[in-house]
Structures are given as structure tokens and as C-alpha cells.
């Protein structure tokens, strides 16, 4: 198998002047990017990092962070990108957990690190990305003077490339260990299923680089000798402008970002995007209305990826062809997250790991070369998730006769009421149909009679509370009686983590204190 930096080194040798990375007015060729990555790799070696050591990176999107993945790849140093939306104590936990020897951080976030600096047990080099800062080394000076030649370190496909932390909806974040082989497999899946033309792809990258999906976009583009046009963070007007003026061919967004582009740019219908080929999306399904509008406006293909950090971002793909089918009379396909990606197997199993017939709901299990090696220093969590070559996702789903996967919910969020299984997402979807519901979350609360009953939290569009009986009767029109919420509470905002996942444990906590959960 290939290793990540071999793609960069090949195009730097064969096409040195080919555009590789752009950020604002700064443009870098493959030759320049490879030279910068080599200098960073040698700086790692000079900082006494050896194969398997971790470097933690904390910044909004920047060219140097993209280069860090490749610099680390060249010398076996493992990049751990940090979510910049977390709070300083959460950063401290991850930096200590991965035992990072080097921390690279930008000025805007460094004050947060200074608050927790005393707690960081392993960091030997604090490096400030953008200019001088007291008690920090300056990035430019740290890199300066190092050779621009490829370092002579032998890297194998089984070596770890990066360690990404899960978003921790069930407790502390876990570090997923991702090997060179896993990343290369995903790059291959993308190139087979979402057409990229060698030396012609121009990928607009706006997703944060701490997301596995952004990493795959970067690596797929570079493996085709394409150019990454990077945005520091998402800005809908800037995205639409670059689609039009920078000959963008590919982009990955989440559905809320696609919606924002359509709404935030008043004259979007007049704009033309002749170069745009594919917009990829993930994290949630896309509404049929949004897809129809987006197809009309952007005139390109759409593709959805489903996966998680532990599968290096991709396990199934809903292809452009499936999107066309959806709009030609099979709208249910838009609720699917597609079929197993190239080289991947997906199955639905019961609690004893027996495969279930098509159409039945069970746990989604995934097998393929893109799976993580395991969770860093968590042998029990690794053993419970990875069994016999399969990754047991904790997602409840079903598969139709054509092999399309539908995610119903998280298994741990399932409510068991009077012996009936209720998936909160189904109830949440019903609540979203109410014209004044802006956001919703559904949990199970303890009940002596039923084991658990359904409780709904809602945030309204106009800020005015909706009477509970109105919501209950509204749900009764759409759902089986046992699924209808018994209790409804209006709150100002549904608590979510930095990735947008609902923090159900925070909502459950007051009701379940001192109570044993009765879920089988």
C-alpha cells in the first residue's frame, strides 16, 4: 500500500509547478508545499520526536495544518488535530491523553492554552503559529534553516498517521488510531466513486481540519495532483464567490451549510458554476426541498458519505446516481446514507451479533481496511467496538433489499417503554413537522409502570412556549400511541456539542440520578 506523503512527493517531482494549496492570495505549488513539509518534518526530528510520537495542533484552518499531516507522515510523527471549539480543560484532557510532545497553536487560541499550561504533562515544545508570544517558540523560527529535502525515514502502511478524538457524546473523548493503510483505502474509495480528474481537481475545503471528513478531502485531492483552496472557516458568501471565480470542481459541506449558501446569497440564482462537478455532504440527511433547490442552483452532482472517526470518515456512500433516482420519484433514498463503499462490508446484527433479515432494525456493523486500529490506551472500549474484524458502531439501522442503509438512531439512546423499542430520532422527526418547532430532543425518563416513558424537549421558532397537549396531540397524528411523548418541556436551546450532536446525557441526568437504567 502507498503511504500518504508518496503522493505529494510524486507530484512535486513530476509536476513541480502544479498548484497545490491556496489560501486567500497565497498560492503554493507542489514543489513549494513538499519543501515546506520537509522542513517541518526535519524540525520534528530536531525536536527529538521519533516514530509514534504525537504532535497536537490547535488552530482554525490554515495551510500549515494541512502540511503538518504530510510532514508527520514523512517521519512517522502522529498528528492529533484539536477541535478549536472545545474549552481549555477539554484541550488539556486530549493533549495529556495523547501524550503530545509538541503543541502548535495560533495566537487567537493560545490564551486558552496559557490557562491550562501547568496541567500539560508531556509537552516539551510550545510553538506559536503566527508571530512571537511570551514563553512560546515562534513557528517560522522553529522551521527556519531546516533542509527542504525528503527525510530518509522508512514508513510502512501499518504506521499510525493520525489520532483523532471522537466527539464524546457518551463521556470523555476517545482517541481513534488511524493508520496510513486506513487513510489510503479511503482515498481510493473516493476516487473510484466520486470522479476526480488528475491535475484538474480544485477542492474548496471549508470543513474544519479536526474533522475526519476534511482530512479525507485534503488527501483525496493531493493524491490526484489537485489543488486545495482553503477557507479559515465557513462563510456562505465566500463559498459561493469561490465556486464562481476560482473554478472550484469539488466541495464537501454539511446540509446546514448548503442551506446557508442558498439563503445567504440573494442573487445566487443568477450565478453560474460551470466547473462545479460534485458537492459532497455528510453528518445528516438532506431535505428533498434543499436538494432540489441546490441542484437547480449549482447544476452539479451531489454525494453523501456516512461514517465516523473510527472508519476514517467513510463507510457508505449515497452516489450521485441515487440522488437522481430520489428526485425522479424515489424520495425515500434521501433518508438513506447509501450503500457500502468500495472494499467495505456492512451488516445489521441483533444483540447476539447474528445478522438480521433485510428491513429489520439492529446494530450497524462495518468491516473494511479503513477501520481504526483501536482507541488509544483504551483496551476495553476497543474490544467492545472491534470484534472479529468488525466495527460495532452503536448505531441502530436497517438495510433495504437493494442494500441501502438507513440509520434510525443511536442504540444507547433507544427507549424501551412497556417492552416496545422506541428510537428517539423517529419522535424528533415528527416534532420537526410542527410549524413552530425549531429544534427538538427526545429522551426516555424512568417510569415505575412502563420502565421508561418518552419525554420531549423543544425549542420554538418564535420563543413562545407551545402547550404540551398541543404537541402531544400533534405527535399522536403521526406516531404509534406508545411512541408519543408523555411529557413535553420547552427550553431556550437544545444542548449540543461542538459537532452539533445533542448532549442527551445532560438532558437525562436530572431524571436518572440514583436510578438504574432499565434498558435491556
PyMOL commands that set and color helices and strands:
alter all, ss='L'
color gray80, all
select helices_A, chain A and resi 4-14+30-46+63-75+88-97+107-119+139-143+180-193+212-222+236-245+255-264+268-270+288-298+309-311+320-327+331-335+379-385+411-413+424-432+468-476+481-483+504-512
alter helices_A, ss='H'
color red, helices_A
select strands_A, chain A and resi 19-23+26-29+54-58+78-81+102-105+125-128+137-138+160-165+175-179+202-205+227-230+250-254+278-282+301-306+316-318+339-340+345-349+362-367+374-375+386-387+390-399+405-410+415-417+420-422+437-447+451-460+487-490
alter strands_A, ss='S'
color yellow, strands_A
deselect
rebuild
show_as cartoon
